[in-house]
């Protein structure tokens, strides 16, 4: 479809500029979301390591106290 008037050309230029602007905003949003997901993944990994460490400490304390195992059900079950 050939452009026939200067007005149509200006409209196409405006539409192209609008599309380029939208893409730029989307790229910024995607980068921000990626940064958040990356940070959350690191936090999850840190929490997982902390959980493993605390579980090990609890097992050690339980052994030192001569108590029941962590997975053992109490007698009333």
C-alpha positions as semicolon CSV with decimal commas, in nm:
position;residue;x (nm);y (nm);z (nm)
1;X;0,000;0,000;0,000
2;X;0,182;0,312;-0,118
3;X;0,176;0,629;0,090
4;X;-0,009;0,893;-0,105
5;X;0,000;1,204;0,109
6;X;0,228;1,381;0,352
7;X;-0,037;1,337;0,621
8;X;-0,029;0,960;0,583
9;X;0,350;0,966;0,599
10;X;0,339;1,169;0,920
11;X;0,084;0,927;1,068
12;X;0,309;0,632;0,984
13;X;0,607;0,809;1,137
14;X;0,407;0,878;1,452
15;X;0,290;0,517;1,473
16;X;0,646;0,394;1,425
17;X;0,771;0,628;1,698
18;X;0,494;0,508;1,932
19;X;0,586;0,144;1,867
20;X;0,954;0,214;1,927
21;X;0,867;0,389;2,253
22;X;0,654;0,095;2,367
23;X;0,931;-0,151;2,287
24;X;1,181;0,058;2,482
25;X;0,951;0,062;2,787
26;X;0,894;-0,313;2,757
27;X;1,268;-0,376;2,742
28;X;1,316;-0,167;3,057
29;X;1,036;-0,354;3,231
30;X;1,177;-0,692;3,131
31;X;1,521;-0,595;3,260
32;X;1,374;-0,479;3,591
33;X;1,176;-0,802;3,626
34;X;1,483;-1,008;3,541
35;X;1,680;-0,825;3,810
36;X;1,407;-0,898;4,064
37;X;1,386;-1,267;3,972
38;X;1,765;-1,300;3,990
39;X;1,770;-1,136;4,334
40;X;1,484;-1,357;4,456
41;X;1,662;-1,670;4,331
42;X;1,971;-1,572;4,529
43;X;1,756;-1,514;4,838
44;X;1,593;-1,856;4,794
45;X;1,934;-2,022;4,768
46;X;2,054;-1,837;5,079
47;X;1,744;-1,942;5,272
48;X;1,787;-2,301;5,159
49;X;2,146;-2,305;5,285
50;X;2,036;-2,146;5,613
51;X;1,763;-2,407;5,651
52;X;2,009;-2,691;5,594
53;X;2,249;-2,539;5,845
54;X;1,979;-2,497;6,109
55;X;1,856;-2,851;6,053
56;X;2,210;-2,982;6,104
57;X;2,247;-2,778;6,421
58;X;1,914;-2,905;6,553
59;X;2,008;-3,266;6,480
60;X;2,339;-3,217;6,658
61;X;2,170;-3,061;6,961
62;X;1,916;-3,344;6,970
63;X;2,193;-3,605;6,961
64;X;2,385;-3,424;7,236
65;X;2,076;-3,417;7,456
66;X;2,005;-3,785;7,391
67;X;1,656;-3,704;7,272
68;X;1,434;-3,863;7,009
69;X;1,510;-3,833;6,642
70;X;1,349;-3,543;6,455
71;X;1,137;-3,771;6,235
72;X;1,024;-3,989;6,524
73;X;0,658;-3,947;6,624
74;X;0,572;-3,880;6,986
75;X;0,431;-4,176;7,186
76;X;0,070;-4,053;7,174
77;X;0,043;-4,109;6,798
